[in-house]
Amino acid sequence: MAELAKKYGPLVHIQLGSFSGIVVANARLAKEVLKTQGQVFASRPDSFVTWAKHFAYYNEAEPDVRYSMGTAMPGPFLRNMRRLFAVELMAPKRIEFLKAIRRDETGAMVHGLLLEVKDGKHIVDLNAFITAMAMNVLTSMVIQKRYYAKNISPEIKKEAREFHRLLKMVINWAAYPFIQDFLPRL
């Protein structure tokens, strides 16, 4: 991206088949595009709309509304969701309240790493530990459960396996490129 910015400037239009996008390589322009002109640039490719119908609550009576912040179409619903997210979930008081969860999960990760090293392992998959910590923080904050731990109870194990399976499926589906997004429309 830095090379594109050097050659073509801080704002570059790219066209991949029918998918049109811009690359912004300047902080001031990025703020303008994302904050000031957000509604003008906000859109979702058709494949995303198809994806959202499968993985988010979808109501045929309100086709432009997806009842999830991650899958909502630009508009009043998404604006309200963002406001709610900022005021309720990311408020300093709430962040302070959840500090204990973050501290406990970080401690659990360090403890797990120390156990791996004590067992004589010279190579440790740090990515797995950091991912597990981040997911445990998230699930602890949202549903008050730890799904990424070696010592979870048997009754939670089945639920955790199903959660892992669903999460992996959603991540794979979301990362999957839809070829129709890159082909010219007829």
N, C-alpha and C positions, 0 to 999 in steps of 0.2 A: 504494500500500500504506500509505503514511503517513496518507493521508486515511481509509482504512478503520480503521486503528488508533486514530486520534483519535475517530472516530465510534462504533466498536463495541468498542474495547479491544484488548489485545495478542494475543488469541487469537480468530480468526474461522473459523467453519466455512463452507465454500462448497460448493454442490451444482450441478454442471453436468450435467444429465441423470442418468445413473447413476454419474457420476464424482464421488466425494466427496473433499474435501480440506480441509486447514486452512492458514491463513495465520498465521504466528508473527512478531510484530513486536517482540519483546523478547529481548535476548541471553540472559537467565537462563532464560526459557521455551524458547528455541531449544535451549539445551544440554540441558535436561530432555527435550525431545522427541527430539532427535537422538542423544543419548548414553545417558542413563539409561533412557529408554523406547523406544529404537530398535526393538526387536523387535516391540513392540506396534503401532507406526506403520508398520513396513516392509511394503510390498506392491507388487505390480506389476500394472498393468491387463492385461486379457486380450490386448489388442493388442500389448503389450510381449512377452508370452510368445510370441505368433505371430512377432513380429519376431526374437526371440532364437533361435527354431528355425531361422531362415534364415541368420542371421549369426554364430552361435556354434556351437561343437561341441555337439551335442545327442545324448544317448543315451536311446533309448526306455525302457531298463530303469531309468533314474534320471530320471524326468520333472521332478523338482524341482531338478535340478542342471544348470546351464549352465556349461561349462568356461571361464569368463571372468569376471573380477571385475565388469565392466560389465554382464553379463547374468545373473549368478547370482541365484537366488532367495534370500530371507533364510533363514538356517539355518547349520548347521555348516560347510558348504563355504565360504560367503561369509565367515564369521568367520575361518576359517583363511587364506583369501586376503587378507583385510585385514591380519591379523597378519603374514603373509609380506611383504606390500607394505611395511608399516611397518618391519619388522626388516631386510629385505634391500635393498629398492629405495630407501627414503627414510632410511636410516641416515646419520648425519653422515659416516661414513667413505666411504660410497658417493657421497654428494653432493660431497664434497671431491674424490674420484677423478674425477668427471665435470665438474669445474669447467673443465678445459681445453676440453672440447667447447663448453660454454656461452660461454666467452671467445672461442673461434675463430669460432663462428657469429655472435656479436654483432659481432665485427670484420668478418666478411664482409658482414654487413648494412650496416654503416656505410660500408664500401668501395663497395658497390653503390649506396648512396644518393649518395655523392660522385661516382661515375661518371655517374649520371643527371643530377645538377646540372651537371657539367662539359659534358655533351652539350647543354646549353642548355635543358633542360626546366625550366619554371617550376612545373609542377604534377607532383608525384610521388605515386604511389599508396602511401602509407605502410602502409596495411592489407596490401597484397600483400607488402611487405618484412617486416613483423612476422610475418605468417602463415608465410612461407617460412622465416624464422629459427626460429620455434617448431617447425615441422614438421621442419626439419633437425636441431634439437637432439634431438627425439624419435626420429627414425629413426636418427640417429647413436648414440644411447644404446642403442636396442633391437636394431637390425640392422646397425649399423656402416656405414650407407650414407647418402649425401646424395641425396635425390630432388627437392629444390627448389632448383635452381641453374641458371644459364644455361650454365655451362661443364662439364656432366657428359659423361662419355665416351659414345660412340655405343652401346656394348654395354649400358650402364646406362640409356640413354634409353628404350628400349622397356619395360624393367622399371619405370622411373619413371612412364611414361605409364599403364601398367596399374595401378600403385599409386594414382596420382591418380584414375583412373576408379573404382576400387573404393572408395576413401575417400570420394569425392564421393557415390557411390551409398549408402553406409552413412549418411553424414551426412544426405542428403536423406530417406532412409527413416526414420531416427530422428526427424527433425523433422516429418515428415508427420503431421498430426492424423488420428486414426482416428475417424470420425464415430460409430461404435458405442459409443465410450467416453462420448459425451455424450448418448446417447439413453436413455430409461428402458427398463429390462429388463422383459420380459413374464413 
